[in-house]
Amino acid sequence: MNNQNDNISNNNNQQEHQSGEIQQTTGYITNGKPNGSHVNQQGVNYYGFNAPRVQNTVKKKFIYTTLDRAFALIALAIGFLFIRFVLLGSLSVSVFVFFLASFGVTAVYMLKSDTGLNGKNMIPFIIPVVFSSIFLISDNDLVKMLNLIFVVLCFCYIIFAQFNGVRIGKGFGYSLLNSTLLSPFSSYGDGARASIQAVSTTKKTHKLKWVLLGLLIAIPITSYIAVLLLSSDEMFSTIFNSYFANILGEIPLAVFQLIFGIPVALFFFGALYSGKEKKGSRFLTSNEIEGFSNRVKKVPTSLFYSALTPLLILYLLYFIVQSGYFLSAFNSMLPDGYDYAQYARQGFFELCTVAIINLILIWTLISFSKRVNGEMAKGIKVYSIILCVFTLLLIFTVISKMFMYITFNGLTHLRLYTSWFMVLLAIVFVLIIVKVLCYRVNFPKAVTVVFVIMFGVLCFSNVDGLITKYNVEQYQKGSIEWMGHSGLDELDDSAVPYILQLAGDADTPSDVKDDCVYYLSHRYSRYSGDPKDFNIISYTAHEQLEQNKEQFQYPENEKNEYPYSRYSSYNNRY
């Protein structure tokens, strides 16, 4: 009997405990009493129906530190300047200064964010800082655009890597995606919320909101009255236009740049805030990536052997049949019935495509083939190496044909860029062979280092100056034909010293001098002199042109009479 009483007492205690829980989580109980006369303490309707449970939803409150709020406002300025000087600018000294300021702001935020980062963590920023100097010393639009993309990607990755302790290795591609998309956009709204908190936490900022609202109201009224006053008096109109027209004309553009700078600001702040809050680690971790990589390595090796054996036999037959042509390419000998342009072009892009396909095949082979005791099967290693060797032979053939073409037809941008890419691709295949033979090699890191070095060579090599110097020297030796007006028209200001030298040479034919004069005149007239558009190449070229005006200035009545397409012998543009 006593046990029964104890059980009843325990049941009553459980009911009271449940009632307390209901009081916290539902709207049924208020201070231990029912909310309505028809509802009992267990939330059951007296008429026999269960009362609906209505959860008390609590809004998540976002609280940001003083550092976050301050940098949210700074990010707005960064976004505005990015639109004004980077996207809508000339990619010159202003972009270089912009990135220096952005790196400085980022370093301050990272060091002050109480995440344990120190000066050593800022060392990787040297890479984007060095590459941002390209905007100061180069006038090549394509190189500057590619460099802009590289600097932004590098900037985002370094922020992500330093905050999350990530190093280049397995899963590098995912880390790059995380740093440039997932992580920044996971905190995309935090910049707006932090900015709102920054301007709404004090009485002064509360007054500032009313001041800004008053100014907003004043704009249409003041503008309308200004139009009336300008129409009423000529003297006032003249003075007003001379002092204020340019300023007023900049206001709509500045507003436009500010509006479109907001998404950039949110992205910039999102990247920093996500890094500080370690949001990047909430996605896939390195261990999860490693586990996924091991799980997908389940494809039987026999499948790859049967799929790749016919392909390797085909490559072997191809090299045997084409051996004569390959020897011609390696020895710069022209086969019978071909000219240099025809020989270099024949199969060029097809072979490039084959090399890319082989790269994908090798990646598939290494990534998905079944492991034996945790290691790649010996047969897979052999197949990978053979495929790499065949691909390297194709690449060397393509490069040899291209060098032959350049020797007899001169350099162009496309020929130089293609040669650069094929050399990079060849190095990647060599690294694949090294990785297959020595599994411990950090392949992603090796490829990244090689790419950064090769990209640096491309950016800092003064592409247009190199092209012009080679073509002028080979033309003066009689090895190639004159590039013509169409060839000159593609060159930037770095070509000016070599064209000036050619124009001043007494042995230069008159038609070639005409092309040089037009090019020099055009480069001289396009120089703006605007400080924000300054770069060293353009400034140096302008100074040289200023000192040699007599070589390229037309008489006044002949300025617009130059025939644009008289000399276009350089029409093999690839």
N, C-alpha and C positions, 0 to 999 in steps of 0.2 A: 504493500500500500504506500509506504514511504517512497519507494522508487517511482511509483506512478505520480505522486505529488511532485517529486523532483523533476520528472519529465515534463509535467505540465508547466512548472515554473520555468524550465529551460526554454520551452516553446514560447512562453510569454515574453521572455527576454529576447529571443530571436525576433519575435514580431515587433518588439519595441525598437530593436536595432534596425530592422528593415524599415520601420516607420521613419527613423532618423535619416536613413539613406534617401528615402523618398522626399523628405523635407529638403534635402540638399539638391536633388537632381530633377525634381518635378515641381509643378505648381500646385500640388494637391494640399500641402500642409503649410500653414502659416503660424509660426509660434506654437506648434503642437496641435493646432485646431484645423478643422476642414476649411477649405476655401469656399465651399458651397454647402448648403444644408442637406443636399442630396448625395454627398460624397463622404464616405467613411475614411478613417485614418490610414487604411491600406490602399486608398485610391480606387475603391470599388463603389460603383453607383448603388444606392439603396434599392433601385428598381431592378437590380439583378444584372446590370450591364457593367462591364469594365469601363471606367472613365478613361478617355484618351490621355496618353502620356505626352506632355509637351515639354521638350527639353529646353532648359534655359541656355541659349547660345551665348557664349562669351566671346566678344571680339578680341582677336589677337592684337595686342598692342606692340607697336614697333618703337623701340627706344634706341636712339643712336648716340654715340659719344660726341663730345665736342669736336674731336678730330674728324669723325665721319661727316658731321654737319658742315664743318668748314670746307672740307674737300669736295663735298657735293656742290657747293657754290663755285669752287675753283674749277670743277669739272665742266660747269656751264661755260665758263670762259674758255676752257680748252676746246670744247665743242664748237664754239663760235669761231675761234681762231683757226681750227682745222678746216672749216668750210671756207673761210675767207682767204686763207693763205695757201692751203694745200689743194683742196678740190677746185677752187676757183682762181688759184694763183698760177704762177709760172714755174713752180718747182725750182726755186732758186734759193738765195740766201735766207729769205723769210721762212722757208720750210726747214732749213738747217737750224735756225734759231728756235723755231717752234718745237722741234724734236728735242733740242737741248733743254728747253724749259720744261717740256713734258717729262723727260727723264729725271730732271731735278725734282719736280713735284712728286713724281712716283717714288723716288728714293726717300724723300722726307716722310711720306705716308707710310712706307714699309718699315722704316726705322722707328717711327713713333707709334706703331700699331700694337706694341706689347706682344709680339709674336716670337720674340727671341732672335729676330734677324739682326745682323750687324753689317759692318762695312764689307766683309768678305762676300756677303750675299749680293752686293751691288756690282761686283767685278764683271759678271756676265753682260751687264749693260754696256760695257766697252764695245761689244760687237755692233749693236745698233747705232751707237754714237759714231763709231768710225764710218759705218756705211752711210749715215746721214750726211756726212761731209761730201758725198757725191753730188748733192744738190748745190754745193758751193763751187765745185770744180768741173762739173760736166755740163754740156749743152745738148747731149743726145736725149731726145724725148723718150724713146723706148727704154733706154737704160734707166732713166730716172723713174719712169712709171713702174718698171719691174723692181727697182730698188725700193720704191715706196711700199709696194706690197710686201717685200721681204722685211723691211724695217718694222712694219706694223705687226706682221706675224711673229717676228722675233721678239718684239716688245711684249706681246700678249703671252707668249710661251714662257719668257723669263719670269714674268710676274707670277704665273701659275706654278712654275717649277720651284721658285724660291719659297713661296708661301707653303706649298704642299710637300716639299722635300723630294721632288721628282727628279730623276736623272735620265738622260737619254739611254734607252735600251729597249727591251721588249715592250710593245705597246706604245711606241713613240708616236705612231700615226694617230692612235686614239687620244693620247695626251695632247697632241697638237689640235685635234678637233675639240677636245674638252676646253683647252685654253682660249680658243678663238670663238667658240659658239656656246657650248653647254654652260660653262662656268659664268661668263659675263651675263648671259641672258637669264640665268637662274636668279640673279639679283638685279634684273633690269629695272624693276620698280623701286628699288631701295634708294636710288639717287633722287627720285622725285620726292619720296617721303622724307628723306633726310634734309632736302632743300626746304621743304615746307616747315619742318621743325626748326630749321635754322633761322627762318624769318618770322616765326610766330611764337617765340619763347620769351620775349621781353616787351615792356610797354613801348619802348622806342620803335621797335619793329611793328608794333600794332599801329602806331601813328604813321609809320612809313607807308603802310598799306593804304591808308586814307589819302596820303599825299600822292601816291602813285595813281590812285583812282581819280583824284582831282586832275592830275596831268593828263590822264587818258580822256577825260571829259573835255579838257581844254583844247586838245589837238584839233578836232573838227571845227570848233568855233573859231579858234585863232587862225586856222588855215583859210576859212571862208572870208574872214575880215581882212586878212593879208591880201587875198586876191582882189578884194574891192579897193583897198588902199593903193595897190600897185596899178590898178586901172585908172585911178583918179589923178595921179600925179606922176609926171615923167621923171622929175628929179629924184623923187623917192624910189621909183622903180629902178633907175640906173644905179643908185647907191646900193640898194638892196641886192640887186643881182651881182654886183661886183664883189660884195663881201659875203653874202649868205647863200648864193645860188648853189655853189658846189657843196656846201655843208648840207643844205636841205635835200639836194639830189642824192646824197649818201645815206640819208635816213631810211628810205624804203629798202635799199640794198642791205643795210645793216640789220634791219628787222627781219628780212628774208633769211639772212645768214644766221641770225640768232635762232629763228624758228627751226631751221633745218640742222642747226648745231645741237639742238636738244637731244635727238636720238644718239648722236655721237657722244654727248656728255653722259647719257645714261649707260651706254656701253662701256665707256672708260671707267666710270665709277663702279659699275657692276663687276668689271674685271678685278679691280682693287678690293672691293668689299667681299666678293666671293672668295678671293684668296685669303683675306684676313680671317674670315669665318670658316675657312676650310670646307667650303661647299663643294669644291672639286672632288674631294675624297668621298662625297656621298654617292657619286656615280661609281663606275667600275674602278676597283683598286688594282694595283699591279699584281697582287696574288690572284685576284679573280681573272685577270687577263691571262696570266700564266696557266691557270686551271682550264680556262676555255681553250687556250692554244693546245694544251695537251689532249683535251677531249676530242678535238676535231681531227687529230692525227690518227685516224682509224681506217683510212682507205687502203685496201690491200695493195701491196707493191706490184703484184702480178697485173693489176689493172693498168698501172703506169707503164710497166714494161711493154705490154701489148699495144698500148696507145702510142708510145714514143718510138718504138723500134722502126715502124715504117717511115716515120718522119726522119730519123737519123740516117736511114738507108737513102732516102730521097736527097738529103743534104750531101751525102757522100757522092752520089751520082752527079749531082749538080757541080760540085767542086772538080770532079774528074773531067766533065765535059767542058767546063768553063776555065780550065787551068791555063789555057793560052791567053785568054783575056785578063785573068788575074795577074799573070806575069807581066803583061803589058802595062797594067795599072801600077804595079809595084815599081817597074823600071821606067815609068813615064814614057812608054812607047805607044804609038798610036796604031791600032790594027788597021789593016787595009780596008778601004771603003768608008772610013769614018773621018769626020772632022772632030776637033776637040769638044765643041759644044754638044754634038750628037753623042759622042762616046761617053762624056761625063753624065749626060742626062739619062741615057738609056738605063732603065732599071734602078735609078738612084733612089727615088722615093719608095719604090717597091721593096728595095733592100732595107731601107730604114724601117718600113712597116714590119718586115720580117723580124728585124732585131727587137722591136717592141713586143711583138707576139711571143718571141722566145723568152723575153724577160718575164712575161706573165706566166708562161708555161713553167719556167724554173721556179718561180714563186709558188705556184700551185703544187709543184712536185715536192718542194721542201716543206711547205706548210701543212699538207694534208696526208702525206704518205705515212703508213703505219710504222711505228718505231719497234726496234728489236732491242730489248733490255734497256729501253730509254734512249737509244741512239738510232741515228739514221742508218737504214740498211745499206750495206756496201754497194749493192747494185744500184740503188737510188743515187748514191754519191757518184758512181761511175757515169751514169746517165746524165746527171747534172753537169759534171765537168765536161763531158763530150759536147753537150749542147752549148755550154759556154764557149768552148774552143771554136766550134763551128760559127757561132755568132760573132766572136772576135775576128775571125777571118773575114766574115762579111763586112764588119765595121771597118777593118783596115783597108779592105778593097774600096769601100765607099770613100774613105778619107783620102786614099791615094788618087782616086779619080777626081776628087774635088781639088786637091792640090795641083794636079795636072791642069785642070780647067783654069784655076786661078793663075797659074804660071803663064798661060798663053792668052788669057782674056781679062786679067785684072781682078781686083777685089770689089765686092759689093757688100752691103750690110747682110743680105740673106746668105751669101756664101760664107761670110765670117761667122755668123750666128750658127749656121748649120754645122760648120766644122767644129765649133766650140761644143755644141751639143753631142756630136758623135764622139769626141774625145772623152767627154764626161760619161757617156754611156759605156765606152770601152773600159774606163776605170771601174765602173760599177760591176761589170762582168768579171773583172779581175778580182775584185773584192768578194764576189760570190764564190769564186774558186777557193780563195783563202778561207772563207767561212766554212765551206764544205770540208776542207782538209783539216781545219782547226776549229772545232765547234765552239770553243770558248771565246772566240773573237766577237766583240760587241759590234755586230754588223750595222745596226741603225746608227750608232755613234760614228763609226768609220765613214759611212755614206754621208752623214750630216757634215762632218769635218771636210770631206772632199768637196761636197757641194758648196760650202761656204767659201773655201779657198778658190774654187773654180769661178764662182760668181764674183768674188772679189777681183780676180784676174780680168773678167769681162768688164766690170764696172770701172776699174781704175786704169785700164789699158788705153784710154782715150781712143775709142773705136774709130771715130771719123778722122782723127788725125792720122791714125795708123793706115786706114784705107787710102787717104789722099797721098800720104808720103810714099807708099808702095806704088800706087798707080802713076804718080808723077815721075818717080825714078825709073820705072819700067818703060814708060812712054818715051822719056828722054834717051833711054838706051835703045829704043826701037823694038822692044820685046812685045809690046801690046799697042793696040790702037788707042787713040785719044778717047776718053770717056764721054765726051760730048756734053752739051748743056743739060741733058736729062740726068746724066750721072752727077754733075756738079750740084744740081738742084736738090739732091738728097742729102748733101753734106751740111754739117752745122758749122759754127764759128771756128772750131778747132782746125778746119782745113785752110783757113785764111793765110797763115804763114807760107804754106807750100804753093798755094795758088798765086800769091804775090810774087814769090820767087820765079815761078814759071812765066807770069805775065811780064816780068822785067828782063827775062832772058832774050837776048837779041836773036837767037836761033829759033825762037818759037814762031810757028806760022801765024799769019794774020787771023785766020778763022779760029784758031785755038785761043789767041789773045782776045778775040771778041767774046768768046765764052767766058774767059777769065774776068774780063772787065765787067760783064753783066753780073756775074756771081759776086764780085767784090762790091759793086755798087749796091746790089740788093742787100748784102750783109751789113753794109755801112748804114743804109737807110732804116733798117729794122731795129737798130739799137735804140732802146727807149731812154736809157739814162736814169730810170726810176730806181732809187736805192733798194726797194724791196724786190726788184727783179735782178739784182746783181748776181753774177757768177764770174769766177776768175777767167774762164775761157773767153767769154763774150767781151769782158772788159779789156783783156789783153789784145784780142783781135781788133777791137775798136781803136785802141791806141795805135796799133800798127797801121791801120787804115787811115787814121788821122794824119799820120806822118808821111803817107804815100798817096795822097789824094790825086796827085797828077797822073798816076798810073791807071786810074779807073773812072774818073769823072768824065761824063759826056759833055759836049757843048750843049747849051741850053735848048737849042732847037732839035737835038737828036735824042733827048732823054727817053722818050717813049717810043722810039722807032726800032728798038732791038728786036730782031726776028726770033721769037721764042723757040722755034723748033727747026732752025736751019741745020743744026748739027746734032744729030741724034744717033750716031753710029754705035753708041754704047747701049744698044737696045736688048741685049741678052741679060736681063736683070737678075736671073737666078744664078 
